[in-house]
Amino acid sequence: MSANSADQGQTLEVVLVKAGRTKIRYEAELLSDDGTRVAVRAPWSGVGVRDFGFVRFEPGDVFTEYYWRDRWYAVKEVRDAKGALKGWYCDVTRPAARSGTELVVEDLDLDLWRSADGSDVRRLDEDEFAESGLAQSDPEAAAAAVAALDELEAFATAAGGMESLLA
């Protein structure tokens, strides 16, 4: 499904699924849907502050999120309440599926963070991914997930990489 200009501004419900269960669901404003990539914007939907040590997500933060129907990841541009870029939080996922006003994404545990200035690029949750058993239960999906994390890291470490991915 792709959005036309009448769909822009519509509210979508983003549903993040992990290990067959809904991890979180939240409303987001549809910015665009070209049939391959869906872009939405949403305020930080967590309760209170989530401090990862290298970044804090907090009330007032705004996430512009990009989901692909043909790629195994989602990229979330994170800005503070004043609009300053904090960085990009990337989730390795199965390709997104949109049905009507619902966008469903399956989280595969692997994540990547890139700070706004590019000085901090880190792979996250590789231990959780190994413990998930995906490599045994679905080796093809596990291989696609690892390849997606490698691709995200390549974008994150290249000059203009994250911006060019999202342009």
N, C-alpha and C positions, 0 to 999 in steps of 0.2 A: 504494500500500500504506500502510495506517495502522497505527500501533502500538496495541495495547491494553495494559492494565496488566501483563500477563504479559510483554510485549516490553520494557518499561522496564528499564534496567540491562543489556540485551543489548549485546554488542559488535558495532559496525559497522566495516567497513573503509571509510574515506573515501579516494576516489581522485580526485586532482586532475590533470586532463588539460590540456595546453596544446599547441596546434598539432598535435593528433593523437597526442601521446606522453604517457605517464604521467610527470608531473613529480614527484609524491610520492604515497605511500600510507601510511596510518597507521591504527591502531586507535583507536576512540573509543567512549565509553559512550553508548548511546542514552538520552536524557532524555525525549523525546516525539516523536511523529509523528502529527499530526492529519489526515493525508491531503494537506495543502497545505504545511505547514512541518515540517521535521525539525530537532530540536535535539539536539546531541551535546556531550560534554565530553571533552577530551583534553589531556594534558600537551604542552608544547612538544616538537615532534617533530624539530626541527632538531638538527644536531650543534653543540654548543657554543653560543656567543653570536652573535646576528645583530644588529649595531648599525646602525640606519638613520640615526643622527644625531639623530633626533627621538624615537626609542623604541628600547629594547633588548629583544629576545626572548632569553630565557636559560633554562637548565635550572631547573625548578621552577615556571615560568610555567604557568598553566592557561588554556586557551581554551574558552569556551563558544561554540559555533558554531551559527548558524542558517542553514538552507538552505531555499529555497522552490522548489516545483514550478511556480509561476506567476509568478515574478519573476526578473529578470536580475541578481541579486546574492546574495551571502552576507555575513553580518555575524558577526564574531568578537570577542566581548568578551574582553579580555585582562587577567588578574590576575596579580600576582606570587605567589611562594610563600607569602607571609603573607596573601594574600587581598585586598590593596589593588588597586583598579582602576587599570590603566595607561591604558586607553582602548579604542577599537574600531577594528579593522582590517577594512576592507570590500573584498571582491573583486567586480568586475563579472564575471559568469559567465552562461552559458546556464542556463536552469532546471535544477535538480537532478533526477536520476533515481535512484530506489532500486529495487534488485532483490535481494530476500532480505536478506543481511547486507552488501551493498555499496551505497555511496552514491557516485555518479559525478557530478562537477562539472567543466565545461569553463571554464577561466580565459580571459578575453578581454583580459587585460593591464591594463585600467584598475583603479585602486585608489583608496581614500580612507582617510585616517587622521583620527580625532578623538580628541584627548587626553581624559583623564578629566574635567578641569575645563572643557573646551570652548574653551580659549584657542587651541588649535592644530587647525585643520581644513585639511587639504591634499589636493589631488588629486594622484595619483601615476601615473607611467608613461604619460602621454599621448603621449610620444614613441614608446614601444614600440608602443602601439596604432596610431599613424599608420603606423609601419614594418611592422606585421603584414600589411597589405594587405587586411584584412577589409572595408574600405569598398568595395574594388573586387570582391572575390570574393563577398561576401554583404552587399550594402548594407542589407538589412532588419535583419540581425543587428547591423551596425555602428550603425545608428540606434537600435536597442533598447539597445545597450550605452551609448551616449552619454546617452540618456534615463535609464537606470538610474543612471549616475554623477551626473547632475543631481538625481535624486530622493534619492539618498543624501546629497548635499551639503545639500539642503533639510532633511532630517531632522537632520543633524549640526549645523546652525546654528540650529535652532529650539529654544526652551526645552523641555526634556524630550523632545526629538525622538528620540534613540537609544533611550531607555528606553521611550517609547511605541511605537516600532516593534517592540520585542522583548517587550512585555507580552503 
